[in-house]
Amino acid sequence: MTKTIRTVTGDISPESFGPTMIHEHLVLDLSRIRRDDDPILSDSEEMDRELEGLKAAGCGGIVEVTNRGMGRDVEALRRMSERHGLPIVAATGYYKQTYYPEEVKEQSEEEIEELFVRELTEGIGDTGVRAGIIAEIGSSLNEMTAEEEKVFRAAARAQKRTGAPLSTHCELGTLGPVQVRLFDELGADLSKVSIGHQDLNGNRAEYETMLKAGVYIQFDTIGKNNYRPESERLSDLLYLLDRGYVGQLMLSCDITKKSYLKVNGGFGYEYLFTRFIPRLLDGGVSRREIETMLVENPRRFLSF
């Protein structure tokens, strides 16, 4: 059976996906919760300049995990993908409880499952764009609320039905093992599950528990050094590479604010390619290992 990656411009062969940012936002609006305009990203001239720099730095694919209630606009993503020649995967899902739209409370687990399946297989609204991932399904800081568990359960059921990849949000890196245990209990395909924000975790025993279960983990807030010093991120990643887990690690920056854009004086999406990868190479990581984390793992994870 031919494998494909489902992008905003249609299904493509995995070989068409180059070095991939596994957890990003290009069009986003969290202003209704955060009460300021910084967490608004849009199809704009400044984003065009940002993406030009990112592509020049070596990026060949973006997984855009903005979902329902986060300001998702898949038609804007399609325009951006076509304009820049960058494959983009769009998401179906709900984020975490504080960001849920009212509809989450009103829907049953089964109704949410049907919604996810429909957006993956038929399309998002009347856009003609199909989601290529269930993401970023989130839990709160050190807890998973009853509403969040409902969404997680629906996501696992939709993943089992469709074979879609599934990516999560762990608030400040917490609760990854709880998420993995729940997915395992529900019979999800753990080889198609990726646990987010683990570079904010720092608990090596938790890393190994999750990796031994068969999931991917993401070091996906690279550049956000106010959250955690880069030296600690690097140390944890080198530890996991030394332990032989290269086939289960993926990387990204998780840009969520205008002030993070390089064109606005921030670190920018390209930080992964221009700053972090060179530091990995300086730390003794091979180009083969980098290729595995940036190209091979995303292709395998994202393929239907």
C-alpha positions in Angstrom: 0.0 0.0 0.0 1.4 3.4 -1.0 2.1 5.7 2.0 1.2 9.4 1.8 1.5 12.5 4.0 -1.7 14.5 4.0 -0.9 18.2 3.4 -3.1 21.4 2.9 -2.5 21.1 -0.9 -3.3 17.4 -1.0 -1.6 14.0 -0.3 2.0 13.8 -1.2 4.7 11.1 -1.1 6.8 11.1 2.2 9.9 11.6 0.0 8.5 15.1 -0.9 8.9 16.1 2.8 12.3 17.5 3.6 13.7 18.6 7.0 10.6 19.0 9.1 9.5 21.2 12.0 7.2 18.8 13.8 5.2 21.3 16.0 4.6 24.8 14.7 2.0 27.6 14.4 1.8 29.8 11.3 -1.7 31.1 11.7 -2.9 31.4 15.3 -5.1 33.6 17.5 -4.9 33.1 21.3 -5.8 36.7 22.1 -9.3 35.9 23.5 -7.7 34.0 26.4 -4.4 35.8 26.7 -5.9 39.3 26.3 -3.1 40.7 24.2 -2.2 40.9 20.5 1.2 39.2 20.6 -0.2 35.6 20.2 -1.7 36.4 16.9 0.0 35.0 13.8 -1.4 35.5 10.3 -0.8 35.2 6.6 1.1 38.5 6.3 4.0 40.2 4.7 6.1 39.7 7.9 5.3 36.0 7.9 6.3 35.8 4.2 9.7 37.2 5.1 10.0 34.8 8.0 9.2 31.8 5.9 11.6 32.9 3.2 14.3 32.9 5.8 13.2 29.6 7.2 13.2 27.9 3.7 16.6 29.3 2.9 17.9 27.9 6.2 16.9 24.4 5.1 13.3 23.7 6.2 11.4 21.3 3.9 8.1 20.8 5.7 6.0 22.2 8.6 3.5 20.4 10.8 1.0 23.2 11.8 -0.7 22.1 15.0 -3.2 25.0 15.4 -6.6 23.4 16.0 -10.2 24.3 16.7 -10.5 27.2 19.1 -6.9 28.4 18.5 -7.6 30.5 15.4 -7.0 27.8 12.8 -7.3 29.0 9.1 -6.5 26.2 6.7 -7.2 28.2 3.6 -4.5 30.7 4.7 -2.2 27.7 5.3 -2.9 26.5 1.8 -2.1 29.9 0.3 1.2 30.1 2.3 2.2 26.6 1.3 1.6 27.3 -2.4 3.3 30.7 -2.3 6.5 29.4 -0.6 6.6 25.8 -2.0 6.6 24.4 1.5 4.6 21.3 2.4 2.3 22.1 5.4 0.3 19.6 7.4 -2.9 21.0 9.1 -4.4 19.7 12.3 -7.7 18.6 13.7 -8.2 18.6 17.5 -8.8 20.7 20.6 -6.0 22.2 22.7 -6.4 22.2 26.5 -9.3 23.1 28.7 -8.7 26.8 29.2 -8.7 27.2 25.4 -11.7 25.0 24.6 -14.5 26.5 22.6 -18.0 26.0 24.2 -18.7 23.1 21.7 -16.3 20.8 23.6 -18.5 20.8 26.7 -21.6 20.2 24.7 -20.3 17.3 22.6 -20.0 13.6 23.7 -16.8 11.7 23.2 -18.3 10.0 20.2 -19.3 13.3 18.6 -15.8 14.6 19.0 -14.4 11.4 17.5 -16.7 11.8 14.5 -15.6 15.4 14.0 -11.9 14.5 14.1 -12.5 11.6 11.6 -14.5 13.8 9.3 -11.8 16.5 9.2 -9.1 13.9 8.5 -11.0 12.0 5.8 -13.5 14.5 4.2 -12.2 17.9 4.9 -12.4 20.9 7.3 -15.7 22.7 6.8 -16.1 23.4 3.1 -12.5 24.3 2.4 -11.6 21.0 0.7 -8.5 20.9 2.9 -8.1 17.7 5.0 -6.3 17.5 8.3 -3.1 15.4 8.2 -2.7 15.0 12.0 -4.7 15.0 15.3 -2.9 17.7 17.3 -2.1 19.4 19.6 -4.2 17.5 22.1 -3.4 19.0 25.5 -3.4 18.3 29.2 -3.1 21.0 31.9 -0.2 21.6 34.3 0.3 18.4 36.3 -3.4 17.3 35.7 -5.7 16.0 33.0 -9.2 17.4 33.6 -12.3 15.3 32.8 -13.0 17.4 29.7 -9.4 16.9 28.5 -9.6 13.2 29.1 -12.8 13.1 27.0 -10.9 14.8 24.1 -7.9 12.4 24.6 -10.2 9.4 24.4 -11.9 10.8 21.3 -8.5 11.4 19.7 -7.3 7.9 20.4 -10.5 6.4 18.9 -10.2 8.6 15.8 -6.5 7.7 15.5 -7.4 3.9 15.6 -10.0 4.4 12.9 -7.9 6.5 10.5 -4.3 5.6 11.2 -3.6 9.3 11.5 -0.6 10.6 13.4 -1.4 12.1 16.8 0.6 14.7 18.6 0.1 16.1 22.1 0.7 19.2 24.3 2.2 18.6 27.7 2.0 21.8 29.8 5.6 22.7 30.7 6.5 19.1 29.8 4.3 17.5 32.5 2.0 14.4 32.3 3.6 12.7 29.3 3.6 9.2 30.9 0.0 9.7 31.9 -0.9 10.5 28.3 1.0 7.4 27.0 -0.7 5.1 29.6 -4.1 6.4 28.5 -3.4 5.9 24.8 -2.1 2.4 25.5 -5.2 1.5 27.6 -7.3 2.7 24.7 -5.5 0.6 22.1 -4.0 3.5 20.1 -1.1 2.8 17.8 1.8 4.1 19.9 4.1 4.2 16.9 1.9 7.0 15.6 1.8 9.0 18.8 4.2 11.9 19.6 4.4 13.5 23.0 5.0 17.2 23.0 7.2 19.7 24.8 9.4 17.1 26.4 12.4 19.5 26.3 10.7 21.3 29.1 10.5 18.2 31.2 14.0 17.2 32.1 13.0 14.0 33.8 15.2 11.4 32.1 13.4 8.4 33.8 10.1 9.7 32.3 11.7 10.1 28.9 12.8 6.5 28.9 9.5 5.2 30.2 7.7 6.8 27.3 10.3 5.9 24.7 10.3 2.2 25.8 6.5 2.3 25.3 7.1 3.0 21.6 6.0 6.7 21.2 8.0 9.6 19.7 8.9 12.5 22.0 9.4 16.1 20.8 12.0 18.5 21.8 9.9 21.2 20.2 10.3 24.5 22.2 13.9 25.0 20.9 14.8 28.7 21.1 12.5 29.4 24.1 15.4 29.7 26.4 13.5 31.7 29.0 11.5 28.6 29.7 14.6 26.4 30.1 18.3 27.0 29.5 19.5 25.7 26.1 22.4 23.9 27.8 19.9 21.7 29.7 18.0 20.9 26.5 21.1 19.9 24.7 22.3 17.8 27.6 19.0 15.8 27.7 19.0 15.4 23.9 22.6 14.2 23.8 21.8 11.7 26.7 18.9 10.2 24.7 21.0 10.0 21.5 23.7 8.2 23.5 21.1 5.8 24.8 20.1 4.9 21.2 16.7 6.6 20.9 17.5 8.6 17.7 14.6 6.9 15.8 12.0 8.4 18.2 13.0 12.0 18.6 11.7 15.0 16.6 12.4 18.7 16.8 10.7 22.1 16.5 10.4 25.7 17.9 6.7 26.1 18.7 6.5 29.8 17.6 3.3 31.3 19.1 3.9 35.0 19.2 4.7 37.8 16.8 7.6 38.8 19.1 9.2 35.4 18.5 9.5 36.1 14.8 13.1 36.9 13.7 11.7 39.8 11.5 10.5 41.3 14.8 13.7 40.8 16.7 12.9 37.3 18.1 14.7 34.0 17.6 12.5 32.9 14.7 11.6 29.6 13.2 15.0 29.3 11.6 16.7 29.1 15.0 16.4 25.3 14.8 18.5 25.2 11.6 20.9 28.1 12.1 21.7 27.9 15.8 20.5 24.6 17.4 21.6 22.1 14.8 25.2 23.6 14.7 25.3 23.2 18.5 24.3 19.6 18.1 27.1 19.1 15.5 29.6 20.8 17.9 28.4 18.4 20.6 29.4 15.4 18.5 26.0 14.5 17.0 26.4 13.1 13.5 24.7 14.5 10.4 23.1 11.0 10.0 21.5 11.4 13.4 20.3 14.9 12.5 18.8 13.6 9.2 17.0 10.9 11.2 15.4 13.4 13.6 14.5 16.0 11.0 13.7 13.9 8.0 13.2 10.2 8.5 11.3 10.2 11.8 8.7 12.9 10.6 8.2 11.0 7.3 7.5 7.8 9.1 5.3 9.4 11.8 3.2 11.5 9.4 2.6 8.8 6.7 -0.9 7.3 6.3 
